[in-house]
Amino acid sequence: MLTILKKQEETKWLSEISCVPTQQSLRHLQTAFLRFWSKLGKYPAFKKKRNKQSAEYTQSAFRWDSTNKNLTISGLGRLDIHWSREFQSHPTTVTITKEPSGKYFVTLCLDEFVEKLPKTGLHIGVDLGVSRLATLSNGDRISNPKYLGSNLAKLARLQRVLARRKKSSGRWVAQRIKVARLHEHISNQRADTLHKFTTDLVRRFDVVGIEDLNVRGMMSNHCLARAIADVGIGMFRGQITYKCEMYGKRLKLVDRFFPSSKMCSGCGHVIEKLPLDIREWNCPKCGAHHDRDENAAKNIDMAEGHSVTARGGEVRRRRASAPRRTLRRSVNQPDVNCALAHD
C-alpha cells in the first residue's frame, strides 16, 4: 500500500522524503494494533499535525561522525545540534521529535555502560500524596510544588485569548504556541523535580519501597484528578523503576490493597475506617500517635511479605453491569405485552 500511495498524485509527497520513517511508522502502527487485539491498549488514534510528531531513522538512514560529533540524516543533511550530554557508543536509531511548542529534539538509542552506585545498606519506604509530594519512612517530607496549580491563572488567560482568535489564522497559531510553551514549561518543571527526587533516593538507599498504585483508577475521581496529575505519580514510578535497575538498586512494590495507612506501625493493629480528611490518628490498642503519611511510609518499608509480583499484581476490575431499563416508553416503542397478546 505504501508503494501505491507514493505513485498517486495526492500522496506523491511520500516519495520526497526518506523511506525509513514511513516504514517505521507502519511498524509502530502494527505494534499498536497487536496491543489492541491483545487487549493491552486502546484502538490506535489518528495523529494531529499540531500534536507531538516524530520520525525514526535506523542505521541505514543516518551517518554519525564520532570525531566531530556530526549527525547526518538522509534527506535532511547535517543537523545543527546542541548536545545535552556526552556519549561514547554508536547510535542504533535516531528519532527526531517536534513538540507542540515548535521545538525540535533528537533522541539517540545508545548502548552505554552505566557504573553501579555503591551500596549504602539502607532502605526506605515512600508514600506519595497530593498535599505533600512524598513522605519518607525516616520522617523526611518532600513538599509538592504544584506547578500546574500555580500556573492555572496564566494558563486560563492565554486560553481565553486563544478562544477569541480565528482558527488557523496567523494570530491563532502564535497564541497556540504560547499555550503549548506554557504547558511544556510546566511539564519540564515537574519532570526536573521528580528526576532530582528519584536520583537522590537511589543514591542514598539500596532498597526503595513504594505502593503499586492504580493511577488510572485514581484519575477517575474528578475531584482529585487534576491534583493527582499535577503530582506525576506515573512519571515517578517510571523513573524510580529504570533508575533502580540501571544503578543496581532494588525496587520493592507493595500491594495496592495493603492497609498501609490504617495499620499501626508500632503494634500492627488495623483500624476499620480512616477517611482522607483525617491526617493524624491514635492507635486504640497501643495508644501511639501517628501522622497518616509517615505511618504509611513506615508500613511500606516493613511490608516485605506483601510485595506484588513482577507483573505489578492483579487488578480487580469492576464487573460491567447492564444499563438500567426505565418503565417509561417512547412513542415509537411498542408495548411488548400488548403485542404478544395481540399475536
Backbone torsions as a table, in degrees:
resi	resn	phi	psi	omega
1	MET	NA	-36.8	179.6
2	LEU	-65.3	-39.0	178.3
3	THR	-65.2	-38.6	178.7
4	ILE	-68.5	-39.6	-179.7
5	LEU	-64.2	-33.6	-179.7
6	LYS	-68.4	-20.9	-179.6
7	LYS	-92.3	-13.2	179.5
8	GLN	-82.3	150.8	-174.2
9	GLU	-66.0	-44.5	-174.8
10	GLU	-72.2	-19.7	178.6
11	THR	-122.5	27.2	-179.5
12	LYS	-69.8	-19.5	-179.5
13	TRP	-65.5	-15.8	178.1
14	LEU	-64.6	-25.1	179.5
15	SER	-83.6	-6.3	-178.8
16	GLU	-82.3	-13.7	-177.8
17	ILE	-113.1	175.3	177.6
18	SER	-65.6	146.2	-177.8
19	CYS	-77.3	-15.1	-175.2
20	VAL	-68.1	-48.1	-179.6
21	PRO	-60.1	-37.8	178.9
22	THR	-68.4	-38.6	177.2
23	GLN	-66.7	-39.0	177.9
24	GLN	-66.2	-35.0	177.1
25	SER	-63.3	-39.8	177.5
26	LEU	-66.5	-36.1	176.6
27	ARG	-65.8	-40.1	176.6
28	HIS	-65.0	-37.6	177.6
29	LEU	-65.0	-39.5	177.4
30	GLN	-62.4	-42.4	177.6
31	THR	-62.5	-39.4	179.4
32	ALA	-64.1	-40.9	178.8
33	PHE	-69.8	-36.7	176.8
34	LEU	-63.6	-38.8	176.7
35	ARG	-67.6	-35.5	178.7
36	PHE	-67.7	-43.9	179.6
37	TRP	-68.8	-27.5	176.8
38	SER	-85.4	3.2	-179.9
39	LYS	61.6	35.2	176.0
40	LEU	-104.2	-6.4	-179.9
41	GLY	-159.5	176.1	-179.8
42	LYS	-85.3	172.7	178.2
43	TYR	-65.0	135.2	-178.5
44	PRO	-57.3	135.2	-176.8
45	ALA	-101.0	153.4	175.5
46	PHE	-71.0	144.0	-178.0
47	LYS	-94.9	140.4	177.8
48	LYS	-98.4	148.4	179.9
49	LYS	-66.7	-29.2	-176.9
50	ARG	-82.6	-10.5	177.6
51	ASN	-86.8	-172.2	-179.3
52	LYS	-65.3	131.4	-179.9
53	GLN	-120.7	151.7	179.7
54	SER	-151.1	151.5	175.6
55	ALA	-135.1	125.7	-176.5
56	GLU	-106.3	132.0	-179.1
57	TYR	-119.3	131.8	175.6
58	THR	-89.2	-176.3	-173.2
59	GLN	-64.6	-24.3	179.8
60	SER	-76.5	-9.2	-174.2
61	ALA	-114.9	7.0	177.0
62	PHE	-148.0	161.5	178.2
63	ARG	-131.0	128.9	-176.6
64	TRP	-112.8	123.5	176.4
65	ASP	-102.8	101.6	-176.1
66	SER	-71.1	-22.8	-178.9
67	THR	-72.4	-49.1	-177.9
68	ASN	-98.4	0.5	-178.8
69	LYS	58.8	45.7	-179.9
70	ASN	-109.1	136.8	178.7
71	LEU	-119.7	119.5	-179.7
72	THR	-112.3	125.7	-177.0
73	ILE	-107.8	139.2	178.4
74	SER	-63.3	125.1	180.0
75	GLY	87.7	-12.4	-179.2
76	LEU	-117.7	-25.5	-177.5
77	GLY	87.6	-162.6	-179.1
78	ARG	-79.0	130.6	-177.0
79	LEU	-90.9	142.7	175.1
80	ASP	-91.2	100.7	-170.5
81	ILE	-117.6	137.2	169.8
82	HIS	-100.0	102.5	-173.4
83	TRP	-71.9	136.9	-178.7
84	SER	-91.8	-16.0	-179.9
85	ARG	-158.5	163.5	179.6
86	GLU	-94.6	151.2	176.8
87	PHE	-151.9	161.6	-174.3
88	GLN	-113.2	-35.7	-173.4
89	SER	-77.7	167.4	179.4
90	HIS	-87.6	132.4	-179.1
91	PRO	-68.4	143.0	177.3
92	THR	-95.3	-35.3	174.7
93	THR	-137.6	151.5	178.0
94	VAL	-126.2	127.8	179.7
95	THR	-120.4	122.0	176.5
96	ILE	-99.8	124.4	-175.1
97	THR	-119.7	135.4	173.3
98	LYS	-112.4	119.4	179.7
99	GLU	-80.1	160.0	177.0
100	PRO	-58.6	-22.2	179.2
101	SER	-78.8	-6.4	179.6
102	GLY	96.9	0.3	179.8
103	LYS	-86.0	145.8	179.9
104	TYR	-109.6	141.3	178.1
105	PHE	-133.9	148.8	176.4
106	VAL	-116.2	124.9	179.4
107	THR	-115.3	128.5	-178.6
108	LEU	-109.5	139.2	173.2
109	CYS	-94.6	113.8	-172.7
110	LEU	-121.8	157.9	173.7
111	ASP	-113.5	83.5	-174.9
112	GLU	-103.3	148.5	175.2
113	PHE	-90.0	124.6	179.7
114	VAL	-111.1	124.0	-179.4
115	GLU	-73.4	133.9	179.7
116	LYS	-69.6	146.7	178.5
117	LEU	-78.2	149.7	179.5
118	PRO	-66.9	149.6	-179.8
119	LYS	-76.2	140.3	178.5
120	THR	-111.1	-16.2	-179.2
121	GLY	75.2	14.0	-177.5
122	LEU	-111.2	154.8	176.2
123	HIS	-135.2	157.5	-174.7
124	ILE	-148.4	151.0	171.9
125	GLY	-113.9	137.1	-175.4
126	VAL	-121.1	126.2	175.5
127	ASP	-115.2	112.7	179.9
128	LEU	-80.8	149.1	-179.2
129	GLY	-148.3	-171.2	-179.7
130	VAL	-107.1	-49.1	177.5
131	SER	-65.2	-40.0	171.7
132	ARG	-117.3	143.8	179.9
133	LEU	-61.1	-45.7	-179.4
134	ALA	-159.4	151.2	173.8
135	THR	-125.4	127.1	-178.2
136	LEU	-95.2	156.3	-177.7
137	SER	-69.0	-17.6	176.8
138	ASN	-86.8	4.2	177.4
139	GLY	100.9	-8.6	179.2
140	ASP	-70.1	140.8	179.7
141	ARG	-122.6	125.3	179.6
142	ILE	-102.7	118.2	-176.9
143	SER	-72.0	153.0	178.9
144	ASN	-95.7	113.9	-178.1
145	PRO	-65.3	-27.6	-180.0
146	LYS	54.5	60.9	-176.0
147	TYR	-65.1	-38.9	179.6
148	LEU	-68.1	-42.9	-179.7
149	GLY	-62.7	-36.0	-179.2
150	SER	-76.7	-15.4	179.8
151	ASN	-110.7	9.4	-177.5
152	LEU	-64.3	-39.8	-178.8
153	ALA	-64.3	-44.1	179.0
154	LYS	-67.0	-38.8	179.0
155	LEU	-65.3	-41.0	178.9
156	ALA	-64.8	-37.5	179.7
157	ARG	-66.4	-42.8	178.8
158	LEU	-67.4	-36.9	179.7
159	GLN	-71.8	-31.4	175.0
160	ARG	-65.3	-40.8	177.1
161	VAL	-65.0	-39.4	179.2
162	LEU	-63.9	-36.7	-179.4
163	ALA	-66.5	-25.2	-179.2
164	ARG	-83.5	-17.7	-177.4
165	ARG	-77.0	151.1	174.9
166	LYS	-74.3	127.7	-173.8
167	LYS	-62.7	138.8	179.7
168	SER	72.0	5.5	175.1
169	SER	-80.2	170.7	-179.0
170	GLY	-64.0	-42.2	180.0
171	ARG	-69.9	-32.6	176.9
172	TRP	-66.9	-41.4	178.9
173	VAL	-64.8	-42.1	179.4
174	ALA	-63.6	-40.3	179.6
175	GLN	-71.5	-35.3	177.1
176	ARG	-61.6	-39.0	178.6
177	ILE	-66.0	-35.5	177.0
178	LYS	-63.7	-42.6	178.0
179	VAL	-65.1	-42.3	-179.8
180	ALA	-64.7	-37.6	179.8
181	ARG	-68.1	-34.4	176.8
182	LEU	-68.5	-42.4	175.4
183	HIS	-60.2	-41.3	179.2
184	GLU	-65.5	-38.3	178.2
185	HIS	-63.5	-43.0	178.4
186	ILE	-64.4	-42.4	179.2
187	SER	-64.3	-39.9	178.3
188	ASN	-66.3	-38.5	177.4
189	GLN	-62.4	-45.0	-179.8
190	ARG	-64.5	-44.4	180.0
191	ALA	-64.5	-38.5	179.3
192	ASP	-64.0	-43.4	179.0
193	THR	-63.4	-44.3	-179.4
194	LEU	-68.3	-36.2	177.6
195	HIS	-63.4	-44.1	179.2
196	LYS	-65.6	-38.3	-179.1
197	PHE	-68.7	-48.0	-178.3
198	THR	-68.0	-37.2	177.3
199	THR	-64.9	-38.9	177.5
200	ASP	-64.5	-36.0	179.5
201	LEU	-65.8	-47.0	-177.1
202	VAL	-71.7	-22.1	176.2
203	ARG	-78.1	-34.0	-174.9
204	ARG	-90.8	-25.9	-171.4
205	PHE	-129.4	148.5	177.5
206	ASP	-87.7	-32.1	-179.7
207	VAL	-124.5	125.5	178.5
208	VAL	-117.9	119.9	179.7
209	GLY	-104.3	128.9	177.5
210	ILE	-136.0	163.9	176.7
211	GLU	-85.6	144.0	176.1
212	ASP	-83.9	76.4	-172.8
213	LEU	-76.0	146.5	174.5
214	ASN	-90.5	85.8	-173.9
215	VAL	-64.7	-38.5	179.8
216	ARG	-63.6	-39.8	176.7
217	GLY	-68.6	-36.1	177.9
218	MET	-66.5	-33.5	-179.5
219	MET	-72.0	-14.1	177.5
220	SER	-73.0	-14.0	174.9
221	ASN	-80.9	103.2	-173.4
222	HIS	-68.3	-17.5	178.2
223	CYS	-76.0	-27.1	-176.2
224	LEU	-119.0	2.9	-173.3
225	ALA	-62.1	-45.7	-177.6
226	ARG	-67.4	-39.0	178.8
227	ALA	-67.0	-38.5	179.1
228	ILE	-68.2	-40.3	178.1
229	ALA	-65.7	-32.6	179.6
230	ASP	-68.8	-26.0	178.2
231	VAL	-72.6	-40.6	-178.1
232	GLY	80.5	49.4	-177.7
233	ILE	-64.8	-42.3	178.9
234	GLY	-64.2	-38.5	177.7
235	MET	-65.9	-39.4	176.8
236	PHE	-62.4	-43.1	179.9
237	ARG	-62.0	-43.8	-179.9
238	GLY	-66.0	-40.8	-178.9
239	GLN	-68.3	-45.9	-178.0
240	ILE	-68.4	-27.5	179.7
241	THR	-68.8	-52.0	-176.4
242	TYR	-74.2	-27.4	179.4
243	LYS	-73.8	-36.8	175.3
244	CYS	-64.6	-39.9	178.9
245	GLU	-69.9	-36.9	-176.2
246	MET	-74.3	-37.4	-176.1
247	TYR	-98.9	8.8	174.9
248	GLY	77.3	27.6	176.8
249	LYS	-105.2	169.9	-175.7
250	ARG	-112.6	130.9	175.9
251	LEU	-104.8	122.7	-179.7
252	LYS	-105.7	118.9	178.2
253	LEU	-99.0	127.9	179.9
254	VAL	-103.2	139.4	-177.9
255	ASP	-54.7	137.6	-177.8
256	ARG	-66.4	-20.6	179.3
257	PHE	-93.1	3.9	176.0
258	PHE	-70.4	127.3	-175.7
259	PRO	-76.1	70.5	-176.3
260	SER	-69.5	-35.2	-178.2
261	SER	-82.0	-32.4	-175.2
262	LYS	-90.4	-4.1	-179.1
263	MET	-98.4	134.9	176.8
264	CYS	-74.0	124.9	-179.6
265	SER	-73.0	-10.3	179.9
266	GLY	-91.6	-51.1	-176.0
267	CYS	-112.1	-11.9	178.7
268	GLY	86.9	7.1	179.1
269	HIS	-71.7	137.8	-178.8
270	VAL	-111.2	122.8	177.9
271	ILE	-85.1	161.2	-174.1
272	GLU	-74.5	-49.3	-174.8
273	LYS	-131.2	145.8	176.2
274	LEU	-150.3	88.4	-178.9
275	PRO	-61.2	160.9	-176.9
276	LEU	-67.8	-24.3	-178.6
277	ASP	-77.1	-10.3	178.2
278	ILE	-92.5	109.9	-177.9
279	ARG	-96.6	-18.4	177.8
280	GLU	-136.8	145.4	-179.1
281	TRP	-154.7	159.7	-179.8
282	ASN	-110.1	137.1	179.6
283	CYS	-71.9	124.8	-179.5
284	PRO	-71.7	-12.3	-177.9
285	LYS	-94.2	-51.9	-178.2
286	CYS	-105.6	-10.1	177.3
287	GLY	79.9	9.5	-179.0
288	ALA	-72.3	140.9	178.5
289	HIS	-93.6	131.6	-174.7
290	HIS	-127.2	139.2	161.1
291	ASP	-82.5	132.6	-171.4
292	ARG	-55.6	-50.3	-174.9
293	ASP	-73.2	-40.6	179.5
294	GLU	-66.4	-38.4	176.9
295	ASN	-64.5	-39.8	177.7
296	ALA	-64.5	-40.2	178.8
297	ALA	-64.1	-38.2	177.9
298	LYS	-65.7	-41.1	178.8
299	ASN	-67.3	-35.8	176.7
300	ILE	-64.7	-38.5	179.8
301	ASP	-66.6	-34.4	-177.1
302	MET	-92.8	-9.5	-174.2
303	ALA	-79.9	73.7	-179.2
304	GLU	-79.4	-35.8	-177.4
305	GLY	-83.7	0.3	-177.8
306	HIS	-111.6	17.5	179.1
307	SER	-70.7	146.1	-180.0
308	VAL	-86.4	174.5	180.0
309	THR	-77.3	178.1	-178.3
310	ALA	-66.2	-23.3	-179.8
311	ARG	-74.5	-14.5	-178.2
312	GLY	99.9	8.4	177.0
313	GLY	85.7	159.6	177.6
314	GLU	-83.9	146.6	179.7
315	VAL	-106.4	124.4	178.4
316	ARG	-81.5	106.6	-177.6
317	ARG	-86.6	144.8	177.3
318	ARG	-74.6	130.5	-178.4
319	ARG	-68.8	131.2	-179.0
320	ALA	-70.1	131.6	-179.6
321	SER	-107.9	150.8	179.2
322	ALA	-71.0	147.4	178.6
323	PRO	-63.1	144.1	-178.8
324	ARG	-69.3	136.5	177.8
325	ARG	-91.0	136.1	179.3
326	THR	-95.5	156.2	179.7
327	LEU	-80.0	-20.0	-178.5
328	ARG	-80.1	137.7	-179.6
329	ARG	-115.2	149.6	175.7
330	SER	-79.5	175.5	-177.4
331	VAL	-68.0	-36.3	-176.2
332	ASN	-85.1	-3.9	-179.4
333	GLN	-93.4	118.3	-177.0
334	PRO	-76.1	159.3	175.6
335	ASP	-81.3	117.3	-175.7
336	VAL	-63.4	-42.2	-177.7
337	ASN	-64.0	-41.1	179.7
338	CYS	-67.8	-37.8	-180.0
339	ALA	-65.4	-40.4	178.8
340	LEU	-67.0	-40.0	179.0
341	ALA	-65.7	-36.4	178.7
342	HIS	-67.5	-38.8	178.7
343	ASP	-66.0	NA	NA
